[in-house]
Amino acid sequence: MDMGIDLPLIWAGIIGFGLMMYVIMDGFDLGIGILFPFVQDPGDRDTMVNTVAPVWDGNETWLVLGGAGLLAAFPIAYSVILSAAYLPIIAMLMGLICRGVAFEFRFKADEAHKPIWDRAFTGGSYVATFSQGVILGSFINGFSVTNGAYSGGPLDWLTPFGIFSGFGLIIAYALLGTTWLILKTESDLQTRMRSLARPICSRRSLSSASGRHSRTRKSRRAGSRSPTSCFSHPFRSWSSSRPSRSFGRSAAIRTRFRSFSR
């Protein structure tokens, strides 16, 4: 029996952990920018930004860990994902840059120019979040791969499910932002966040159910056709709930990860 260290599987766990931490830690950070249009008082906006000022730039380090780990451990997967989702990835980076610049400059701006940076902060948060959701949706849909290289078009990521995932992630990050502000603020701002959290929760539940329905309909239309994505097999088998096949599918997942790391 081979008892060696399974580095591809370990690296997959590290990358997954990094992405999970990014969603949690930077999610409420982006959520605050998403919530800006719903809070008009300048003092409350300053309070919202001040709650994340000590940690916002460090939260994005988790995204760097995930990207660098993917490049180092799974170069084939890295090349396929960047080729397939090049445009939304660029849009995400531009949104994060715009948001970061606006975050710093709004502290130094006078009252006449602060609304400009508020709009830039809000716009960057929405663009970055929506782009992340589109990337996630395209990853779940799968990519067209031939001989280890991406063989699809530059707009294959632009699908109804990808767009839906982008809006769904905006709702999810907004919920993270409201819960963070409920924890960190008090008085009228906290009450406002509580009132916003209820409809956001209901919309999040609706978007999750609609997303599952959309994926189910697409799978049924696909029938028994073999998937074109080099990522389809391991991740779909991971989510299966039939324990009788768990060991065989775990072996398939390990084999697939090893192929990505070559």
C-alpha positions in Angstrom: 0.0 0.0 0.0 1.3 3.4 -1.0 1.6 5.4 2.3 3.5 8.4 0.7 2.5 12.0 1.1 -0.1 12.9 -1.5 1.1 16.4 -2.3 -1.5 17.3 -5.0 -4.3 16.5 -2.6 -2.6 18.5 0.2 -2.1 21.5 -2.1 -5.7 21.3 -3.2 -6.7 21.5 0.5 -4.4 24.5 1.0 -5.8 26.3 -2.0 -9.3 25.5 -1.0 -8.7 26.8 2.5 -7.1 30.0 1.2 -10.1 30.7 -1.0 -12.5 29.9 1.8 -10.7 32.3 4.1 -10.8 35.0 1.4 -14.5 34.7 0.9 -15.1 35.0 4.6 -12.5 37.7 5.5 -12.7 39.9 2.4 -16.4 39.1 1.9 -17.6 41.4 4.7 -15.0 43.9 3.5 -16.5 44.0 0.0 -19.9 43.8 1.5 -19.4 47.2 3.2 -18.8 48.7 -0.2 -21.9 47.0 -1.6 -24.0 48.5 1.3 -22.8 52.0 0.7 -25.7 53.0 -1.5 -28.1 52.0 1.3 -26.5 54.3 3.9 -26.5 58.0 3.0 -25.3 59.6 6.2 -21.6 60.6 5.8 -20.9 59.9 9.5 -22.3 56.3 9.2 -20.3 55.7 6.1 -17.1 56.8 7.9 -18.0 54.4 10.7 -18.5 51.5 8.3 -15.1 52.1 6.7 -13.4 52.5 10.0 -14.6 49.0 11.1 -12.5 47.4 8.4 -9.6 49.9 8.1 -7.2 47.9 10.3 -7.7 44.6 8.4 -9.0 45.3 4.8 -5.6 45.1 3.0 -4.6 41.9 4.9 -7.8 40.1 4.0 -6.9 40.2 0.3 -3.7 38.2 1.0 -5.8 35.0 1.1 -6.6 35.6 -2.6 -2.8 35.8 -3.4 -2.3 32.6 -1.5 -4.9 30.8 -3.6 -3.6 32.1 -6.9 0.1 31.5 -6.2 -0.7 28.0 -4.9 -2.7 27.2 -8.0 0.2 28.3 -10.2 2.8 26.4 -8.2 0.9 23.1 -7.6 -1.4 22.9 -10.6 0.1 24.8 -13.6 -2.2 23.2 -16.1 -5.3 24.1 -14.2 -3.9 27.6 -13.7 -3.4 28.1 -17.5 -6.8 26.8 -18.3 -8.7 28.9 -15.7 -6.8 32.1 -16.7 -7.3 31.5 -20.4 -11.0 30.7 -19.9 -11.9 33.5 -17.5 -9.3 36.2 -18.6 -11.8 39.0 -19.0 -13.6 38.6 -15.6 -10.3 38.1 -13.8 -9.0 41.4 -15.3 -12.3 43.1 -14.3 -12.0 41.7 -10.8 -8.4 43.1 -10.4 -9.4 46.5 -11.8 -12.3 46.6 -9.3 -10.0 45.7 -6.4 -7.5 48.3 -7.4 -10.2 51.0 -7.8 -11.6 50.0 -4.4 -8.3 50.1 -2.7 -7.3 53.5 -4.1 -10.7 54.9 -3.1 -10.5 53.4 0.3 -7.2 55.3 1.0 -8.0 58.5 -0.7 -11.4 59.0 0.9 -9.6 59.4 4.3 -7.6 62.4 2.9 -10.3 64.0 0.7 -12.3 67.0 1.8 -16.0 66.9 2.1 -16.5 68.2 -1.4 -14.6 65.4 -3.0 -15.4 62.5 -0.6 -18.6 61.5 -2.5 -16.4 60.9 -5.6 -14.3 58.4 -3.7 -17.4 56.9 -2.1 -18.7 56.1 -5.6 -15.4 54.7 -6.7 -15.3 52.5 -3.5 -18.9 51.3 -4.2 -18.3 50.7 -7.9 -15.0 48.8 -7.3 -16.7 46.6 -4.7 -19.6 45.7 -7.1 -17.3 45.1 -10.0 -14.9 42.9 -8.0 -17.7 40.9 -6.4 -19.7 40.4 -9.6 -16.5 39.3 -11.4 -15.7 36.7 -8.7 -19.2 35.3 -9.0 -18.9 35.0 -12.8 -15.6 33.2 -12.4 -17.1 30.8 -10.0 -20.1 30.2 -12.2 -17.9 29.5 -15.2 -15.7 27.2 -13.2 -18.8 25.2 -12.1 -20.0 25.1 -15.7 -16.7 23.7 -16.8 -14.2 24.7 -19.5 -13.6 23.2 -22.9 -10.2 21.6 -22.8 -8.2 19.8 -25.6 -4.9 18.2 -25.0 -4.4 20.0 -21.7 -5.1 23.5 -23.1 -8.2 25.7 -23.2 -10.0 25.3 -26.5 -13.1 27.5 -25.9 -13.8 31.0 -26.9 -13.0 34.3 -25.1 -16.7 34.8 -24.0 -17.5 31.2 -22.9 -17.7 32.5 -19.4 -20.7 34.7 -20.3 -23.5 32.3 -19.6 -26.8 32.8 -17.7 -25.6 30.7 -14.9 -22.4 32.7 -14.6 -24.3 36.0 -14.6 -26.7 34.6 -12.0 -23.7 33.5 -9.9 -22.3 37.1 -10.0 -25.5 38.6 -8.6 -25.8 35.8 -6.1 -22.3 36.6 -4.7 -23.2 40.2 -4.4 -26.1 39.2 -2.2 -23.9 36.9 -0.2 -21.2 39.5 0.4 -23.9 42.1 1.3 -25.1 39.7 4.0 -21.6 39.3 5.3 -21.3 43.0 5.4 -24.5 43.5 7.4 -23.6 40.8 9.9 -20.1 42.4 10.4 -21.6 45.8 11.0 -24.2 44.4 13.4 -21.3 43.0 15.4 -19.1 46.1 15.2 -21.5 49.0 15.4 -24.3 50.2 17.6 -27.2 52.6 17.8 -29.0 53.7 14.5 -26.4 52.1 12.2 -26.8 48.8 13.8 -30.5 49.0 13.7 -30.3 49.9 10.0 -28.1 46.8 9.3 -30.6 44.6 11.1 -33.4 45.8 8.9 -31.3 45.2 5.8 -30.2 41.7 6.9 -33.7 40.2 6.8 -34.5 40.9 3.1 -30.9 40.0 2.1 -31.3 36.6 3.8 -34.6 36.0 1.9 -33.0 37.0 -1.4 -30.0 34.8 -0.7 -32.2 31.8 0.0 -34.1 32.5 -3.2 -31.0 32.8 -5.3 -29.5 29.6 -3.9 -32.7 27.6 -4.8 -32.8 29.2 -8.2 -29.2 28.4 -8.8 -29.6 24.7 -7.9 -32.7 24.6 -10.2 -30.7 26.1 -13.1 -27.9 23.6 -12.7 -30.3 20.7 -12.4 -32.1 21.6 -15.6 -28.8 22.0 -17.4 -27.6 18.6 -16.2 -30.8 17.0 -17.4 -30.4 18.6 -20.8 -26.9 17.3 -21.0 -28.1 13.8 -20.4 -25.4 11.2 -20.6 -23.0 13.2 -22.7 -19.4 13.2 -21.4 -18.3 16.5 -19.9 -15.8 18.7 -21.8 -14.3 20.1 -18.6 -11.1 18.8 -17.2 -12.6 19.8 -13.8 -16.0 18.2 -14.0 -15.2 14.7 -12.7 -13.5 15.3 -9.4 -15.7 18.1 -8.1 -19.0 16.6 -9.1 -18.0 13.3 -7.6 -16.8 15.1 -4.4 -20.4 16.5 -3.9 -22.0 13.1 -4.3 -23.8 11.7 -1.2 -23.6 8.0 -2.0 -21.2 6.5 0.5 -20.8 3.2 -1.4 -18.8 5.0 -4.1 -16.8 7.4 -1.8 -13.5 5.4 -1.9 -13.4 5.0 -5.6 -14.3 8.6 -6.2 -11.6 9.8 -3.8 -9.1 7.8 -5.8 -10.4 9.5 -9.0 -10.0 12.9 -7.3 -6.4 12.2 -6.3 -5.6 11.0 -9.9 -7.1 14.1 -11.4 -5.2 16.4 -9.1 -2.0 14.7 -9.9 -2.7 15.2 -13.6 -3.1 19.0 -13.0 0.2 19.2 -11.1 2.3 17.9 -13.9 
